[in-house]
Amino acid sequence: MNILIFFLLPMILGMVVSMRLKSKFREYSEEPLSEGLSGKEVAERMLHENGIYDVQVVSGHGFLSDHYNPTDKTVNLSPDVYGGRSIAAAAVAAHECGHAVQHATGYAMLQLRSKLVPIVQISTTLSQWVLLAGAGLFFGRGNQTVLLIGIILFAASTLFSLITLPVEYDASNRALKWMDSTGLTHRAEHDKAADALKWAARTYVVAAIASVAQLLYYVMLFNNRNRD
């Protein structure tokens, strides 16, 4: 029952949200943006109107692989977004530029998330193996000290997932506000762009829920074994 609640349910919820996001993106990808701009053009316009000229907009690979890289200051857009002239392409491009604006303005939560990246890279690699060893998958009954170390490592990843939420929602809010204030989208287009970004944000919510649920499971396991 614990496995069902803490692992399977979040996984199923994540699959449902992911499918819904892809469905929404495909739906709004078929609706042309009235301004006729491509995702690349939308991104460059938003960057320049926010006084940002040192960030390059480039085409990446894959489906919905869009992201902003603060290290080399690039807005990486998937092919469908980079060349697309749809509501979906505009919304995603503007969202990623929202992260560039966060970076340029020193948005605190983005700075905090960036500082956690090296720690999370290590904890993500080690935590699952340490947790499994501590829980006894490899060494019989397990070891409480090893399990505790695994919990601490996993907690860093959970913290990163939680900090990601305000970063993503803020980027979407910046994107929608800019599109509205510049007249890039009329009312109906604005609502559809907001809907697309809403479902994108929910993927991060589900990821955070899943991470918190798994962390709670291992904490409960640790506490139960201490009582034995």
N, C-alpha and C positions, 0 to 999 in steps of 0.2 A: 504493500500500500504506500509506503514512504517513497519507493522508487517511482511509483505512478504519479504521486503528487509533486515531488520535487524535481523530477527529470522528464517524464513522458509528457505531462500536461504542458509545460512550457515549450517543449519541442514541437508538439502538435500546434499550439498557438502560434509559434513562430512560422511554421509552414503555411498556416492559413493566412497570416498577415503578409507573408512574402508573396503568396499567390495573388492576393488582392492588390498589392502594390504593382505587380507586373501587369495585372489586368487593367488597372487605372492608367498606367503609363502607356500601354498600347492604345487604350481608348482615347486619351488626350493627345497621343502622337498623331492621330488621324484628323485632328481638328487644327487647321492652320491658324497661325497667329495673324491677327489683322494687320499688324505693322509689317509683316513679311520678313522679319529679321531671323537669321539663323541663330543657333545657340552660341556660336562663336561671336557673332556680332552683338548679341545681347550681353554676353560676358564682358566684352571689351568696352561696351558703352557704360555698363554699370561701374566697372573699374575706373574708367576715366572720369565719370561724373562724381566719383568719390575721391578724386585726386590721387588715384593709384596708377602709376605708369611703369613701375618696375616689376609687374607681375605678367607673365606670359600665358596666353591661352593656347593649349596644345590639344591635339587629338590623341586619345588613348585607345585601348582595346577592350573588347568585352561588352556585355550588356549591363547597363546601370553600374558601371565601374567608376563613375564620376567622383572626383575628390580634389581637394586643394592640398598641395604639398608646401608647407611653410619653409621647408629646408631650402628648396631651390626656387621658391616663389613661382609656382606654376599652377594654373587651374587646368586640371586634366579632365577632359570631357570625352565620354564614350562616343563612338561614331554616330549613333542615332541622335545624340544631343548636339554634338559639334556642328553637324551639317543640317540638322533638322530645323524646320521653320514652323514648328507646332507649339501649342500651349505647353505641352509637357517639356519640350526642349528648352523653352524660355524659362520655365519654372526651375528646372534642375540647374541650368547654367547660372541663373541669378542666385540660387541657393549656395552653390559652390563659391561664387564671388562674395557671398555674405561672410564666408570664412576668411576670405582675403581681407575684407573690411575689418573683421574682428582682429586679425593679425596686425593690420596697419594702425588700428586705434588702441592696441594693447588691451583687448578684452580679457579680463582677469581669468575667467574660467577656461578660455582657450590656452592661456599661458600656463595655468595649472596642469591642464591635460598634457601639454607638450612636455612639461617637466617630468611627468609620470611615465612617458613613453619608454625610456630605457629600463625602468624598473619593471614595467608590465611585460616587456619583451622577454625578460629573464623569468619572471614569475609564470607567464603563460607556458613557457617551455618546460619548466620544472614541476609546477604545482600538481598537475594531474598524476604524474608518476609518483611523486612524494605522497600524495593523498592515498593512492591505491596501495602503496607499500605500507603506509601507516595504518590503513584500514584492515590490512591482513591479507590482501589478495596474493602477495608474493611470499610472505613469511608467516604463514599460519594465522595466529590470533592478531598479529599486528603490533604496533608500538605506539604508545600514546604521545611520546615526544616527537616522533616522526610525523604523526598525524597532525599535531599542533603546528609544526613547521609548515606542513602542507596547507593548513587552514590560513596561516598568515600570508603565505605566498598567494593563495587564491583570493584572499581579501583585497590584495592590491589590484587584481583584475576586476573585481567587483566594484571597487571604488572608481576605477577608470570608467566602467560602464555607466555608473551613476553621474559622474562629472560630464560625460558625453551628452547626456540629455539636455541640459540647459544650453550647451554649445550648439547642438543641432537645432533646437527650437529657436534660439536667437538668430541663427543664420537664416532660417526660413522667414522669420518675422522681418528681418532686414530686407530680404529679397522681395517679399510681398509689399512692404511699405514703399520700396523704391519703384517697383513696377506700377503701383497705384499712383504715386506722386508724379511720375514722369509721363503718365498716360500711355504706357506701353501696352497695358491691357485695359479693355473696357470691363464693365461690371461682370458680365457673364464669364468672360475669360479669366478675370481675377478670381472668381469663385472656383473655377475648375483648376486653376493653378494652385490655389490654397488646398483643394481637395487632394491633389497629387502629392503635395509636400506633406500633408497630414499623414498619409499612409506611409510615406518614406520615414517620417519621424517615428511612427509606431513600430517600425522594425527595431529601432534602438530601444524603445520602451520594453519590447518583448525580450530583447537581449539582456537588458538590465534585470528584468524580472527573473529570467532563467538563471542569471549569475547569482542573484540574491538567494533564490530557492536552493541552489546547489550548496552555497555557503552555509545556509541554515541547516541543511541535511548533515553536513560534516560536523558542524558545531554540536548538533543534537547527538550524533554518533559519539563524539568525543565526551560529551557530558554523561551519556548513558554508560559508557565504559568506565568512567571515573566512579560511578556509583556502584559498579559491580564488585 
